[in-house]
Amino acid sequence: MIGADLAIDLGTANTLVHVRGKGVVLNEPSVVAIVKDGHQTKVLAVGKDAKEMLGKTPGHIVAIRPMRDGVIADFTVTEAMIKNFIIKAVNKSFLMRSRLIISVPAEITSIEQRAVREAALGAGVREVHLIEQPMAAAVGAGLPVRDARGSMIIDIGGGTTDVAVISLNGIVSSQTLRVAGDKLDQVIVNFIRKRHNILIGERTGELIKMKIGSACPLEKELEIEVKGRDLITGVPRSIIITSLEVREALQDSIRQFVSCTKSVLEKTPPELSADIIDRGIVLCGGGAQIKGLDKLLSEECGIPVYVADNPLHAVVDGVGKVLENIDTYRGILI
Ligand SMILES: Nc1ncnc2c1ncn2[C@@H]1O[C@H](COP(=O)(O)OP(=O)(O)OP(=O)(O)O)[C@@H](O)[C@H]1O
């Protein structure tokens, strides 16, 4: 290959780029800031710089997340974002000769698949291949996806939760839930508004989730001080939020993770279920870091659950591994 070969985890929350022979060279939020000038839009910032602007922009500038629910919500902006990230990752002159493998959610429709392909080709690369996210995550987590053995993976990202059972290079049973990290942030924002009459931003909601969010009682319960706008007086105020309250806020969403996992297990052929009982379930994606989620899932399903070594990197590591060993893994590309 004369051009660069790249593996991309095009996530709702974060995009990671792996360059063949170099490893992960870029990890940035999937956010684009655009300036609106009549019908024209101009990209102002992409990635980290754009995320800083979320919720803080004046009227004519908007910071948007073009990937919603794990699929492309804004085609033109996604194309600009992919192009910007590729140019950041490799020299611009390589773009035209580059070959890409991009991970996509498992239950994506063929129209959505085409949108991802076209966004990448529109960005200027030569060749694009797709891989299903849970398959990539399983490869990244070191599961034996090519063997005639059942491997189960739960990937809780920003927009989607993918639960899948894999055997012999294919997904045997799976389910995608449009409830994941972003939804948990919104649920926390709504809870605090109702319980404390305080309006906080989504980024504060995310911070609360990451610092004190949990699925099971903690050995030592935690608390965090946050600032928001008092909905009665209209002035800024700070309050203390406890991990108990956050657990209460998150419980319905966490129930959905449990029932989705159970329903995939129910659809799994018994021989493969036996493998999963022996070998356990691997949890990855940023949401895997919610405190006690592995323990709760394990208790509810009666199967051991392990968090992947680097949960936020499982998908990009998997796509990267496929890229580096393309002949071995060709069978799993779509
Ligand atoms: N320590 C943490 N505790 C809880 N959630 C976390 C933690 N760290 C990151 N997250 C959440 O993980 C999510 C991002 O995960 P990830 O990067 O795996 O998603 P993505 O690949 O961008 O999304 P998708 O798979 O839906 O396309 C965000 O919602 C973020 O808030």
PDBQT file of the ligand as one rigid body, heavy atoms in Angstrom, charges set to zero:
ROOT
HETATM    1  N1  LIG A 401     -15.776   6.700  34.046  1.00  0.00    +0.000 N 
HETATM    2  C1  LIG A 401     -16.913   6.684  33.374  1.00  0.00    +0.000 A 
HETATM    3  N2  LIG A 401     -18.060   6.310  33.978  1.00  0.00    +0.000 NA
HETATM    4  C2  LIG A 401     -19.229   6.286  33.296  1.00  0.00    +0.000 A 
HETATM    5  N3  LIG A 401     -19.356   6.632  32.005  1.00  0.00    +0.000 NA
HETATM    6  C3  LIG A 401     -18.244   7.009  31.348  1.00  0.00    +0.000 A 
HETATM    7  C4  LIG A 401     -16.966   7.057  31.986  1.00  0.00    +0.000 A 
HETATM    8  N4  LIG A 401     -16.053   7.478  31.069  1.00  0.00    +0.000 NA
HETATM    9  C5  LIG A 401     -16.718   7.694  29.920  1.00  0.00    +0.000 A 
HETATM   10  N5  LIG A 401     -18.035   7.429  30.085  1.00  0.00    +0.000 N 
HETATM   11  C6  LIG A 401     -19.116   7.572  29.106  1.00  0.00    +0.000 C 
HETATM   12  O1  LIG A 401     -18.877   6.738  28.003  1.00  0.00    +0.000 OA
HETATM   13  C7  LIG A 401     -19.521   7.290  26.850  1.00  0.00    +0.000 C 
HETATM   14  C8  LIG A 401     -18.556   7.255  25.690  1.00  0.00    +0.000 C 
HETATM   15  O2  LIG A 401     -18.177   5.940  25.477  1.00  0.00    +0.000 OA
HETATM   16  P1  LIG A 401     -17.541   5.461  24.087  1.00  0.00    +0.000 P 
HETATM   17  O3  LIG A 401     -16.388   6.349  23.744  1.00  0.00    +0.000 OA
HETATM   18  O4  LIG A 401     -17.305   4.004  24.220  1.00  0.00    +0.000 OA
HETATM   19  O5  LIG A 401     -18.766   5.775  23.121  1.00  0.00    +0.000 OA
HETATM   20  P2  LIG A 401     -18.810   5.933  21.559  1.00  0.00    +0.000 P 
HETATM   21  O6  LIG A 401     -18.030   4.805  20.940  1.00  0.00    +0.000 OA
HETATM   22  O7  LIG A 401     -18.378   7.300  21.185  1.00  0.00    +0.000 OA
HETATM   23  O8  LIG A 401     -20.356   5.813  21.294  1.00  0.00    +0.000 OA
HETATM   24  P3  LIG A 401     -21.191   4.747  20.411  1.00  0.00    +0.000 P 
HETATM   25  O9  LIG A 401     -20.594   3.393  20.694  1.00  0.00    +0.000 OA
HETATM   26  O10 LIG A 401     -22.596   4.899  20.890  1.00  0.00    +0.000 OA
HETATM   27  O11 LIG A 401     -21.026   5.212  19.005  1.00  0.00    +0.000 OA
HETATM   28  C9  LIG A 401     -19.911   8.724  27.215  1.00  0.00    +0.000 C 
HETATM   29  O12 LIG A 401     -21.315   8.757  27.423  1.00  0.00    +0.000 OA
HETATM   30  C10 LIG A 401     -19.158   8.967  28.497  1.00  0.00    +0.000 C 
HETATM   31  O13 LIG A 401     -19.853   9.865  29.342  1.00  0.00    +0.000 OA
ENDROOT
TORSDOF 0
